[in-house]
């Protein structure tokens, strides 16, 4: 068994042409690995975010309430 790694780009015609003169004749198996990208419309971005209802906001928080050395 042998392995050969070839990196290429798929063009607009969606074709890949391989020329491999150093591989012996016979049956081979080709595996295509790529990163899956999703094209999300800008109006669908907010629908993709998880929604959580945590209750009412009782007031605002100041920096002094978080850090004791901020006074």
N, C-alpha and C positions, 0 to 999 in steps of 0.2 A: 504494500500500500504506500502511496505517496501523497503529498499535499503541496499545493501551489497557491500562493496568495497573489491575487491581482487586484489592484485598486483602479477603479474607473469611475466615470461620471455618466449617468444616463441623460441623454439629450432630449430634445423636444420630440423626436420621433420614437422615443421609448425603445431603442434597440441597443444591444451590446453585440459587438463583433469580436470574437476571440481568435487570436492566432497564437497557438502554442506549439512550436516545432519541437520542443524538448520533452514533450509528454508522449509516451508510447501509444500506439493504436489500441483501441478497445473501448469498452464502455466506461463512462465516467459519471460522476454525480456532481452537480453544480448546486451550491448553496449560496443564496444571496442574503447578505446581512446588511441592513441599513437602519438608520434612525427614523422612526416614524414621527412625522410632523403633522400637526393638526392646524388647519387654517381656520381660525376663529374670527368671526365678524366682530367689529367693535361694539355692536349693540348686544351681542351675546356674551360678552365678557362678564357682566354683572350677574347673569344667570348661572355662570359656572362657579361663582363663589359660594361657599357654604353659608347658610344663614343660621344664626343662633339668636334666640330671644332670651336675654339675661335679666329682664326686669326693667323697671323705671330708673332713670338717672336721677339721683337725689340731689346732686349739686356738682360743683366743680372742685377739682383738686389742685392745690398749689404745690409748687416745688418744695416748699418748706415742710409740707406734710410727708413727703417721701424721704428727704434727706435731713438728718439732724444737724449736719454741719453747714447748712445753707443759711442759717440765721446770722 
